[in-house]
Amino acid sequence: MSKAPKLRLGVNVDHVATLRNARGGSNPDPVRAAKLAIEAGADGITAHLREDRRHIRDEDMARLKAEIDKPLNFEMAATDEMLRIALATRPHACCLVPERRQELTTEGGLDVIGQHDALAPAIARLNDAGIRVSLFIAADPKQIETAAKLRAPVIEIHTGTWCDAVAEGNREKAEAEWQRIVKGAALAYSAGLEVHGGHGLDYDTAEKIASLPEIVELNIGYFMIGEALFVGLGDTIRAMRAAMDRGRGL
C-alpha cells in the first residue's frame, strides 16, 4: 500500500459523563470536554449510549451532534431502541458493539458471525441513512470476512486483549495478540474495509499500533480521561497525538 496517511484520533468522552453521574448534576460536562478535545487536536468524538445510560445520556448525544464541529461516532448496541435514536440523531458514524448490563466495559468484540441475521438489517438501514457503519470486532479472520460480507465499510479492531497482556507483562501473550492484530488489519484492508483500532490503548500501545499502515483511526477514551485528571485534557491529547505521530513516522 502507499504511504500511510496521518492517523486520526477519536476521543471517547464516556467517562467524563461517568464522573458527572457519580455525583449527579451537570458537571463535568462531556460536551465541554469534547470541545476541548477538538481544540487540542482530536479528529472526532466518540460516545457510547448504553441501554442503562450509565454514563452518556440521550441529551448528551443530542448536544454533541448539535454543538461539535468534528465527526461524531455513536457507539451503540444493535437494538431497535438504539437504531431509532441513531437515525434521529444522524451522527457521522455508528460503531456497533456488544453490550451486557453487568459488564464494567465492553468485553470482547461483536460476534458478527453468530449475529449476522440480526446485524444485516440494522447495517442496511444505517447505510441507507448515510451513516458510516463500523463493527467492533476481534482480529479474527472469520469475523473480518463476515464483516465484509455484511457491507459495513469499517471495522474497529478490539485491542483490549493485547493491551491487557502488555500491561500485565505477559510477553508471550502480548506478542501473540499483536500478531493477530497485524494479520487482521492486513486482511481487512485487503477486503476493502477501512480499519480502526480501539480499547485499552495508552501512549505506548497507541504508538506501536500507529506503525500499522492499514489502520487509519484510533478511538481512545478511558486512559486519556484518567491522565487528564493529572495534566489536563489538552496536554493529554497533545501527548497522545505526539505518540501516534512517532509511531507513524511523522
N, C-alpha and C positions, 0 to 999 in steps of 0.2 A: 504494500500500500504506500501511497505518497506520504510526505512528511506530516506528522500528526499535528492537528490544529491545537490551539491553546485550549486547555481543559476547562470546561465550565464548572463552576461551583454553585450548587444549590444549597441554601442554608435552611435547615429544618427548625422551625420556631415552636414546636410542640411543647418543649419543656420550659419555655418562658410561661406558657399557659399552665403547666403543672405547678409551678411556683405560685402563680396567681391563685389557682384554685385551692391551694393548701390553706390559704387564709380567707379566701372569698374576696369580693370586691372586684376592682378593675385593674389593679396593679400587681406585678408589672404587666404591661400591655404587649401581647405578642405582635400586634400590628406596628407599634412603635419600634420593637426590636427588628421587625422585617425591614422597615425603612432605614434604620441604622445599618443593618447588614448590607443593604443595597448601596448606601453611601460609601461603605468600606470596601466594596468591590464584589459583592455577591452577584451572580448572574441570574439568579432566580430564587424563589422562596417555596419551600415545601411545608405542607401542614397535613396532618392525618386526623380526619374527623372520625373518631371511633364511635361504635354503637353506643357505648356507655358514657360518651362525652367526658372522659376522664381528664382530658387536657383541652384540646381545641374544641370550641363550641360553634354552633351554627352561625352565630353572629360574627365570630372571628373570620370564618370563611368568606362571608359576605363582605366584610370590611376589607379583608386582604384583596379580594378581587377588585373592589372599588377604589382602593387607596394606594396600591403599589404600582410602580411603573415598570416592573420586570415580570417575566412569566411566573404564574402561579401553578405549582404542581400539587394537585389534590390527591393525597393518598387515601385509599378507601378500600373496604371490602366490597366484593361484587354482589351487593344485596340490592333488592328493589328500592329500599329507602335511600341508600347512598347514590344509586343511579339517578333517582329523581332529583336529589339535591345537586348532584354534579351537572345534570342537564340544565337545571335552573341557574346555577352559578356560572357556567361556561368558563371554566379555567382554561389555561393554555394546555394543560396536560392532566391526565388522571393515571396514577400508578396503582394498579390493583394488587392488593396484598392479602395474605391470610390474616385472620383475626380470631382470637379466642378471648373471652371476657377475663379468664383467670390469668392470662399471661402478663408478665411485667412489661415486656416489649415484644415486638414481632419476632416469633421464633421460627426460623427456617423460611424457606421460600414457598411460594404458591405452588400447589400441585396442579399444574396445567394439564397433565395427562388425565388424572382422575376427575378433574372438574371441567373437562373440555366442553361438555354439552351445556353446562351452566354458564361458562365464560363466553362462549361464542356469541350469543345474542347481546350480551352486555357490551362486548367489544365492538360489535357491529353498530349498535346504537351510538356509542361514543364516537366511533369513526365517522358515522353519518353526520354527527353534530359538529364535526371539525375539531374535535378534541383529541390531541395526541395521546394514544394509549401506551402505557408501559406495563410490563408484567414483571413483578419482583420474584425472581426465581433463583434457585441454586445453579451453579455452573455445572449442570448435568446435561450431557449430550441429548438424551431423550426429551428432557424438559425444554431445552432450547429448540430442538427440531419441532416439537409440538407448538411452541410459542410462535414460530414462523408460520406454521400451518393455520394458526388462529388469526393471522393477519393483523397482529399487533405490531406496529412499526418499531417498537422499542422494547428492550428488556433491561432490567436493572439487576445486576448480579448481586446476590446476597453475600456480602463479605464478612459477615459476623463470625462464622466458624474459624476462618483464617485469623481474624483479628484477635479472637479469644485465645487461640493457640499461641500467637505471638506474645500476648500479654502474660500468658502462663509460663512462658519459656519452654514450651514443648516444641523443640526444633523439628523433630521428625513429622509431627502432625502439621505444623505450620508450613513446612516445605511441600507436603502432600497436598494441602489445601491450596497453596499458592499455585502449584502446577495445574490443579483443576481450574482455577480462575484463568490462568494463562491460556489453556486449551479451550475453555469455554468461551472466552472473549473472541478468540480467533475463529471458532466455529460459528458463533453468532454473526460476526462481521461477514464471513463468507456466505452466510444465508441471507444477507441483505438487511440485517437488523441493525438499528442504532444501539450501541452498548453503553450502559451507565453502570455505576457501582455504588454501593452504599451499605451501611450498617456497621457500627463499631469502629469506624475509622478515626485515627488520631493523626498527629503530624507525621509520625514515622511511616505508618501504613499508607497514608494518603500519598506521601512522597514516593513510596515504592510502586503503588498501583498506577500512579501517574505515568510510569515508564511504559505502560502498555498502550501502544498507539491506537488500538481498536476502541478503547474507552474514551468517550468524549465528555462525560459528565460524572461528577461525584456529588452525592447528596449526603450531607453531614449535619448532625444536629447535637446530640447529647454531649459529646466531648466538647464541642465549642461553647455550648451554653455553660457547662461546668467551668471551663477555662475563663470565660468572661467574668465570672464572679471575682476572679483574682486580678485580671489585667484589663478588663473591659472588652466589650463585644467587638469594637472596631479593630483593636490591636490583635485580637484572636483571629479574626477573619483575614487580616493582612498577613499574619504569620502562616495561616493555612494556605492562603494563595501563594506565598513565597515557597512553601514546602512543595506544593503541586507544581509550580513552575520549575523548581530544581529537578523534580522527578521527570518532568517533560523535557528537560534540557534546554529551557528557555533562558 
